Amino acid sequence: MRSVGTFAIKHDQFQWEWQTYGGGSVEGRDVARVRTFGEVRGVEQLTTPYFTRDEATGWQMTSVDACLLGAEAMYRAPMRNSTSETVELYGFMLLSNFRRPN
C-alpha cells in the first residue's frame, strides 16, 4: 500500500503525500517521482503541494500515480477526527503485490 494524498472535505482541498511527509517516507519518495514527472511535463497539479478542487480530483491524481507507479488498484479511505463521527478527510492509496491465497 502506498499513500498518495488526502482530500479535505470541508475545504475541498487535495494535498499530496510528498507535501505531508516531505519525501522522507517510502510513500513520499514514490509520490515524489510523480511530482518529478509533472515538473518535466509541465503539469501543474502534479507539482503543486495542495490545491482546491473536488473529490473527483483525488481520484484523478491517484489514477495518474497508479499508472506511473504500476499499482494494481486504488482505494479511498474515510478518515475521522478522534472526537467526531463526521468524516473529515479521505485518504487516497495505491495497492499492489496482491497474492493468491493458498
DSSP file (Angstrom, degrees, kcal/mol; ACC not computed):
  #  RESIDUE AA STRUCTURE BP1 BP2  ACC     N-H-->O    O-->H-N    N-H-->O    O-->H-N    TCO  KAPPA ALPHA  PHI   PSI    X-CA   Y-CA   Z-CA
    1    1 A M              0   0    0      0, 0.0     2,-0.4     0, 0.0    94,-0.2   0.000 360.0 360.0 360.0 136.5    0.0    0.0    0.0
    2    2 A R  E     -A   94   0A   0     92,-2.3    92,-3.1    25,-0.0     2,-0.4  -0.998 360.0-133.3-127.7 131.0    1.2    3.5   -0.9
    3    3 A S  E     -A   93   0A   0     -2,-0.4    90,-0.3    90,-0.2    28,-0.2  -0.695  20.7-178.7 -82.9 134.1   -0.5    6.6    0.3
    4    4 A V  E     -     0   0A   0     88,-3.2    13,-3.0    -2,-0.4    14,-0.4   0.843  52.6 -68.5 -97.3 -47.5   -1.0    9.2   -2.5
    5    5 A G  E     -AB  92  16A   0     87,-1.2    87,-3.0    11,-0.3    -1,-0.4  -0.978  44.4 -93.1 174.4-174.6   -2.6   12.1   -0.6
    6    6 A T  E     -AB  91  15A   0      9,-2.3     9,-2.9    -2,-0.3     2,-0.5  -0.918  15.4-146.3-128.2 153.8   -5.6   13.3    1.3
    7    7 A F  E     -AB  90  14A   0     83,-2.4    83,-1.8    -2,-0.3     2,-0.7  -0.982  14.1-147.1-119.6 119.1   -8.7   15.3    0.3
    8    8 A A  E  >> -AB  89  13A   0      5,-3.1     5,-1.5    -2,-0.5     4,-1.0  -0.773   6.7-160.5 -87.5 114.4  -10.1   17.6    3.0
    9    9 A I  T >45S+     0   0    0     79,-1.9     3,-0.6    -2,-0.7    -1,-0.2   0.914  86.2  52.0 -62.9 -47.2  -13.9   17.6    2.6
   10   10 A K  T 345S+     0   0    0     78,-0.5    -1,-0.2     1,-0.2    79,-0.1   0.839 121.8  31.5 -61.4 -34.9  -14.6   20.9    4.4
   11   11 A H  T 345S-     0   0    0     -3,-0.2    -1,-0.2     2,-0.1    -2,-0.2   0.417  98.6-129.4-105.1  -0.1  -12.0   22.9    2.4
   12   12 A D  T <<5 +     0   0    0     -4,-1.0    41,-2.1    -3,-0.6     2,-0.4   0.937  60.4 145.5  49.3  51.1  -12.3   21.0   -0.9
   13   13 A Q  E   < -BC   8  52A   0     -5,-1.5    -5,-3.1    39,-0.3     2,-0.4  -0.972  41.9-155.0-129.3 130.7   -8.6   20.6   -0.9
   14   14 A F  E     -BC   7  51A   0     37,-2.7    37,-1.9    -2,-0.4     2,-0.4  -0.850  12.9-168.5 -99.5 136.2   -6.3   17.9   -2.1
   15   15 A Q  E     -BC   6  50A   0     -9,-2.9    -9,-2.3    -2,-0.4    35,-0.2  -0.992  18.4-127.0-129.1 128.6   -2.8   17.5   -0.6
   16   16 A W  E >>  -B    5   0A   0     33,-2.5     4,-1.4    -2,-0.4     3,-0.6  -0.350  16.4-125.9 -69.7 149.5    0.0   15.3   -1.9
   17   17 A E  H 3> S+     0   0    0    -13,-3.0     4,-2.5     1,-0.2     6,-0.3   0.862 109.9  61.6 -62.4 -37.3    1.7   12.8    0.3
   18   18 A W  H 3> S+     0   0    0    -14,-0.4     4,-0.9     1,-0.2    -1,-0.2   0.796 104.4  49.6 -63.9 -25.4    5.1   14.2   -0.6
   19   19 A Q  H <4 S+     0   0    0     -3,-0.6    -1,-0.2    30,-0.2    -2,-0.2   0.879 111.2  49.1 -74.9 -39.7    3.9   17.5    1.0
   20   20 A T  H  < S+     0   0    0     -4,-1.4    -2,-0.2     1,-0.2    -3,-0.1   0.918 127.7  21.7 -65.9 -46.1    2.7   15.8    4.1
   21   21 A Y  H >< S-     0   0    0     -4,-2.5     3,-1.8     4,-0.0    -1,-0.2   0.383  97.4-125.5-109.4   1.9    5.9   13.8    4.8
   22   22 A G  T 3<  -     0   0    0     -4,-0.9    -3,-0.2    -5,-0.3    -4,-0.1   0.717  64.9 -66.8  64.3  21.5    8.5   15.8    2.8
   23   23 A G  T 3  S+     0   0    0     -6,-0.3    -1,-0.3    -5,-0.1     6,-0.1   0.508 110.0 116.0  79.8   2.7    9.6   12.8    0.8
   24   24 A G    <   +     0   0    0     -3,-1.8     2,-0.1    -6,-0.1    -2,-0.1   0.766  61.5  67.6 -78.0 -25.4   11.1   11.1    3.9
   25   25 A S  S  > S-     0   0    0     -4,-0.2     4,-2.4     1,-0.1     5,-0.2  -0.476  93.4-111.8 -89.3 164.9    8.7    8.1    3.9
   26   26 A V  H  > S+     0   0    0      1,-0.2     4,-2.3     2,-0.2     5,-0.2   0.928 121.8  49.1 -58.6 -45.0    8.6    5.3    1.3
   27   27 A E  H  > S+     0   0    0      1,-0.2     4,-2.7     2,-0.2     5,-0.3   0.917 109.5  51.8 -61.1 -43.9    5.3    6.6    0.2
   28   28 A G  H  > S+     0   0    0      1,-0.2     4,-1.8     2,-0.2    -1,-0.2   0.889 109.8  49.0 -61.2 -40.2    6.6   10.2    0.0
   29   29 A R  H  X S+     0   0    0     -4,-2.4     4,-1.0     2,-0.2    -1,-0.2   0.905 112.2  48.5 -66.9 -41.1    9.5    9.1   -2.2
   30   30 A D  H >X S+     0   0    0     -4,-2.3     4,-0.8     1,-0.2     3,-0.7   0.938 114.0  44.7 -64.1 -46.6    7.3    7.2   -4.6
   31   31 A V  H 3X S+     0   0    0     -4,-2.7     4,-1.6     1,-0.2     3,-0.5   0.807 104.7  64.2 -69.3 -27.8    4.8   10.0   -4.9
   32   32 A A  H 3X S+     0   0    0     -4,-1.8     4,-2.2    -5,-0.3    -1,-0.2   0.817  94.3  61.4 -63.4 -29.2    7.7   12.5   -5.3
   33   33 A R  H <X S+     0   0    0     -4,-1.0     4,-1.9    -3,-0.7    -1,-0.2   0.871 102.5  50.8 -62.2 -35.5    8.6   10.5   -8.5
   34   34 A V  H  X S+     0   0    0     -4,-0.8     4,-2.3    -3,-0.5    -2,-0.2   0.891 106.7  53.7 -68.7 -39.4    5.2   11.6   -9.8
   35   35 A R  H  X S+     0   0    0     -4,-1.6     4,-2.2     2,-0.2    -2,-0.2   0.918 107.9  50.6 -59.8 -43.1    6.0   15.2   -8.9
   36   36 A T  H  X S+     0   0    0     -4,-2.2     4,-2.4     2,-0.2    -1,-0.2   0.903 107.7  52.9 -61.5 -41.4    9.2   15.0  -10.9
   37   37 A F  H  X S+     0   0    0     -4,-1.9     4,-2.3     1,-0.2    -1,-0.2   0.921 109.5  49.8 -58.2 -44.0    7.2   13.6  -13.9
   38   38 A G  H  X>S+     0   0    0     -4,-2.3     5,-2.2     8,-0.2     4,-1.4   0.868 109.1  51.7 -63.4 -37.7    4.9   16.7  -13.5
   39   39 A E  H  <5S+     0   0    0     -4,-2.2    -2,-0.2     3,-0.2    -1,-0.2   0.929 112.4  45.1 -64.1 -45.0    7.9   19.0  -13.5
   40   40 A V  H  <5S+     0   0    0     -4,-2.4    -2,-0.2     1,-0.2    -1,-0.2   0.885 121.2  38.9 -65.9 -39.6    9.3   17.5  -16.6
   41   41 A R  H  <5S-     0   0    0     -4,-2.3    -1,-0.2    -5,-0.2    -2,-0.2   0.541 108.6-119.8 -90.4  -8.5    5.9   17.5  -18.4
   42   42 A G  T  <5 +     0   0    0     -4,-1.4     2,-0.8     1,-0.2    -3,-0.2   0.855  55.6 155.4  73.5  35.1    4.8   20.9  -17.1
   43   43 A V    >>< -     0   0    0     -5,-2.2     3,-1.1     1,-0.2     4,-0.6  -0.845  27.7-163.1 -99.3 104.5    1.6   19.5  -15.3
   44   44 A E  H >> S+     0   0    0     -2,-0.8     3,-1.4     1,-0.3     4,-1.4   0.850  83.5  58.0 -58.8 -41.8    0.9   22.0  -12.5
   45   45 A Q  H 34 S+     0   0    0      1,-0.3    -1,-0.3     2,-0.2    -7,-0.0   0.770 104.6  53.2 -64.3 -23.9   -1.4   19.7  -10.5
   46   46 A L  H <4 S+     0   0    0     -3,-1.1    -1,-0.3     1,-0.2    -8,-0.2   0.621 115.7  39.2 -83.6 -12.2    1.4   17.2  -10.1
   47   47 A T  H << S+     0   0    0     -3,-1.4    -2,-0.2    -4,-0.6    -1,-0.2   0.518  92.2  92.8-114.0  -9.2    3.8   19.8   -8.8
   48   48 A T  S  < S-     0   0    0     -4,-1.4   -32,-0.2     1,-0.1     3,-0.1  -0.780  70.2-140.9 -90.1 124.7    1.6   21.9   -6.5
   49   49 A P  S    S-     0   0    0      0, 0.0   -33,-2.5     0, 0.0     2,-0.3   0.857  80.6  -5.8 -55.9 -40.7    1.6   20.6   -2.9
   50   50 A Y  E     +C   15   0A   0    -35,-0.2     2,-0.3   -31,-0.1   -35,-0.2  -0.987  68.4 176.6-153.1 151.0   -2.1   21.2   -2.3
   51   51 A F  E     -C   14   0A   0    -37,-1.9   -37,-2.7    -2,-0.3     2,-0.5  -0.991  33.5-103.1-155.8 155.5   -4.9   22.8   -4.3
   52   52 A T  E     +C   13   0A   0     -2,-0.3   -39,-0.3   -39,-0.2     2,-0.2  -0.716  62.8 114.3 -87.3 125.2   -8.6   23.4   -4.2
   53   53 A R        -     0   0    0    -41,-2.1     2,-0.2    -2,-0.5     0, 0.0  -0.740  61.4 -75.2-157.3-154.4  -10.8   21.1   -6.3
   54   54 A D    >>  -     0   0    0     -2,-0.2     3,-1.3     1,-0.0     4,-0.8  -0.636  46.8 -93.2-114.7 177.1  -13.4   18.4   -5.7
   55   55 A E  H >> S+     0   0    0      1,-0.3     4,-1.4    -2,-0.2     3,-0.8   0.832 120.0  66.1 -59.8 -33.5  -13.2   14.8   -4.6
   56   56 A A  H 3> S+     0   0    0      1,-0.3     4,-2.3     2,-0.2    -1,-0.3   0.829  93.2  61.6 -58.7 -31.1  -13.0   13.6   -8.2
   57   57 A T  H <> S+     0   0    0     -3,-1.3     4,-3.0     1,-0.2     5,-0.3   0.876  98.0  56.6 -63.3 -37.0   -9.6   15.3   -8.4
   58   58 A G  H <X S+     0   0    0     -3,-0.8     4,-2.0    -4,-0.8    -1,-0.2   0.921 109.0  46.1 -58.5 -43.8   -8.4   13.0   -5.7
   59   59 A W  H  X S+     0   0    0     -4,-1.4     4,-2.2     2,-0.2    -2,-0.2   0.898 112.5  50.9 -64.5 -40.6   -9.4   10.0   -7.8
   60   60 A Q  H  X S+     0   0    0     -4,-2.3     4,-2.1     2,-0.2    -2,-0.2   0.924 111.4  46.1 -64.8 -44.6   -7.8   11.6  -10.9
   61   61 A M  H  X S+     0   0    0     -4,-3.0     4,-2.1     1,-0.2    -1,-0.2   0.879 112.7  51.2 -65.9 -36.6   -4.5   12.3   -9.1
   62   62 A T  H  X S+     0   0    0     -4,-2.0     4,-2.7    -5,-0.3    -1,-0.2   0.869 107.7  53.6 -66.9 -36.5   -4.5    8.7   -7.7
   63   63 A S  H  X S+     0   0    0     -4,-2.2     4,-2.2     2,-0.2    -2,-0.2   0.907 107.5  50.0 -63.6 -42.6   -5.1    7.4  -11.2
   64   64 A V  H  X S+     0   0    0     -4,-2.1     4,-2.6     2,-0.2     5,-0.2   0.937 112.6  47.7 -60.5 -46.2   -2.1    9.2  -12.5
   65   65 A D  H  X S+     0   0    0     -4,-2.1     4,-2.9     1,-0.2     6,-0.3   0.918 109.0  53.9 -60.4 -44.1    0.0    7.8   -9.7
   66   66 A A  H  X>S+     0   0    0     -4,-2.7     5,-1.7     1,-0.2     4,-0.9   0.909 111.9  44.9 -58.5 -43.0   -1.3    4.3  -10.3
   67   67 A C  H  <5S+     0   0    0     -4,-2.2     3,-0.4     3,-0.2    -1,-0.2   0.944 117.7  42.3 -65.8 -49.3   -0.3    4.4  -13.9
   68   68 A L  H  <5S+     0   0    0     -4,-2.6    -2,-0.2     1,-0.2    -1,-0.2   0.811 121.5  39.8 -70.2 -31.2    3.2    5.9  -13.3
   69   69 A L  H  <5S-     0   0    0     -4,-2.9    -1,-0.2    -5,-0.2    -2,-0.2   0.426 108.4-117.4-102.1   0.0    4.0    3.7  -10.3
   70   70 A G  T  <5 +     0   0    0     -4,-0.9    -3,-0.2    -3,-0.4    -4,-0.1   0.838  49.8 169.8  72.1  34.4    2.5    0.5  -11.6
   71   71 A A      < -     0   0    0     -5,-1.7    25,-0.2    -6,-0.3    -1,-0.2  -0.401  31.9-147.9 -76.7 157.0   -0.2    0.0   -9.0
   72   72 A E  S    S+     0   0    0     23,-2.3     2,-0.3     1,-0.2    24,-0.2   0.678  74.1   4.4 -96.7 -22.1   -2.9   -2.7   -9.4
   73   73 A A  E     -D   95   0A   0     22,-1.9    22,-2.9     2,-0.0     2,-0.3  -0.976  60.5-135.1-157.3 164.9   -5.7   -0.9   -7.6
   74   74 A M  E     -D   94   0A   0     -2,-0.3     2,-0.3    20,-0.2    20,-0.2  -0.910  17.5-170.2-125.3 154.4   -6.8    2.3   -5.9
   75   75 A Y  E     -D   93   0A   0     18,-2.2    18,-2.9    -2,-0.3     2,-0.5  -0.998  13.3-154.5-145.9 144.2   -8.6    2.8   -2.6
   76   76 A R  E     -D   92   0A   0     -2,-0.3    16,-0.2    16,-0.2    -2,-0.0  -0.984  16.1-164.8-119.9 121.4  -10.2    5.8   -0.8
   77   77 A A  E     -D   91   0A   0     14,-2.9    14,-2.9    -2,-0.5     2,-0.2  -0.898  17.8-128.7-109.4 130.8  -10.5    5.5    3.0
   78   78 A P  E     -D   90   0A   0      0, 0.0     2,-0.4     0, 0.0    12,-0.2  -0.547  24.3-158.8 -72.7 141.6  -12.7    7.8    5.1
   79   79 A M  E     -D   89   0A   0     10,-2.8     9,-2.2    -2,-0.2    10,-1.9  -0.987   5.6-164.2-127.0 130.1  -10.8    9.4    8.0
   80   80 A R  E     -D   87   0A   0     -2,-0.4     2,-0.2     7,-0.2     7,-0.2  -0.806  25.6-110.9-112.9 152.2  -12.5   10.8   11.1
   81   81 A N    >   -     0   0    0      5,-0.8     3,-1.7    -2,-0.3     5,-0.0  -0.550  34.1-118.6 -71.0 145.2  -11.3   13.1   13.8
   82   82 A S  T 3  S+     0   0    0      1,-0.3    -1,-0.1    -2,-0.2    -2,-0.0   0.715 113.7  44.7 -62.1 -20.6  -11.0   11.2   17.1
   83   83 A T  T 3  S+     0   0    0      2,-0.0     2,-0.3     0, 0.0    -1,-0.3   0.354 111.1  59.3-104.4   5.3  -13.6   13.4   18.7
   84   84 A S    <   -     0   0    0     -3,-1.7     4,-0.1     2,-0.1    -4,-0.0  -0.956  60.3-149.3-136.7 151.4  -16.2   13.4   15.9
   85   85 A E  S    S+     0   0    0     -2,-0.3     2,-0.3    -5,-0.1    -1,-0.1   0.496  72.3 104.8 -90.3  -6.8  -18.2   10.9   13.9
   86   86 A T  S    S-     0   0    0      1,-0.1    -5,-0.8    -5,-0.0     2,-0.4  -0.580  77.6-120.9 -81.5 134.0  -18.0   13.1   10.9
   87   87 A V  E     + D   0  80A   0     -2,-0.3    -7,-0.2    -7,-0.2     3,-0.1  -0.618  36.6 170.7 -71.7 123.8  -15.7   12.1    8.0
   88   88 A E  E     +     0   0A   0     -9,-2.2   -79,-1.9    -2,-0.4   -78,-0.5   0.711  58.4  23.6-107.2 -29.3  -13.3   15.0    7.6
   89   89 A L  E     -AD   8  79A   0    -10,-1.9   -10,-2.8   -81,-0.2     2,-0.4  -0.930  57.8-145.7-135.1 156.6  -10.7   13.6    5.1
   90   90 A Y  E     -AD   7  78A   0    -83,-1.8   -83,-2.4    -2,-0.3     2,-0.5  -0.999  17.5-149.3-118.7 129.5  -10.4   10.9    2.5
   91   91 A G  E     -AD   6  77A   0    -14,-2.9   -14,-2.9    -2,-0.4     2,-0.5  -0.866   9.6-149.9 -96.6 127.9   -7.1    9.2    2.2
   92   92 A F  E     +AD   5  76A   0    -87,-3.0   -88,-3.2    -2,-0.5   -87,-1.2  -0.853  22.4 176.8-101.3 131.4   -6.2    8.0   -1.3
   93   93 A M  E     -AD   3  75A   0    -18,-2.9   -18,-2.2    -2,-0.5     2,-0.4  -0.907  26.0-135.2-134.7 157.0   -4.0    5.0   -1.6
   94   94 A L  E     -AD   2  74A   0    -92,-3.1   -92,-2.3    -2,-0.3     2,-0.4  -0.902  19.3-158.2-109.6 142.8   -2.5    2.6   -4.2
   95   95 A L  E     + D   0  73A   0    -22,-2.9   -23,-2.3    -2,-0.4   -22,-1.9  -0.946  22.0 148.9-121.1 142.3   -2.5   -1.1   -3.8
   96   96 A S        +     0   0    0     -2,-0.4   -25,-0.1   -25,-0.2   -26,-0.0  -0.947  40.5  58.6-158.1 177.2   -0.2   -3.6   -5.4
   97   97 A N        -     0   0    0     -2,-0.3    -1,-0.1     1,-0.2     2,-0.1   0.893  63.6-174.1  60.8  44.4    1.5   -7.0   -5.0
   98   98 A F        -     0   0    0     -3,-0.1     2,-0.4     1,-0.0    -1,-0.2  -0.408   8.0-151.1 -65.6 144.9   -1.7   -9.0   -4.5
   99   99 A R        -     0   0    0     -2,-0.1    -1,-0.0     0, 0.0     0, 0.0  -0.935  14.5-119.1-121.9 144.3   -1.2  -12.6   -3.6
  100  100 A R        -     0   0    0     -2,-0.4     2,-0.0     1,-0.1     0, 0.0  -0.663  36.5-117.3 -78.3 129.6   -3.3  -15.6   -4.3
  101  101 A P              0   0    0      0, 0.0    -1,-0.1     0, 0.0     0, 0.0  -0.364 360.0 360.0 -67.3 147.8   -4.5  -17.3   -1.1
  102  102 A N              0   0    0     -2,-0.0    -2,-0.0     0, 0.0     0, 0.0   0.470 360.0 360.0 -76.4 360.0   -3.3  -20.8   -0.6
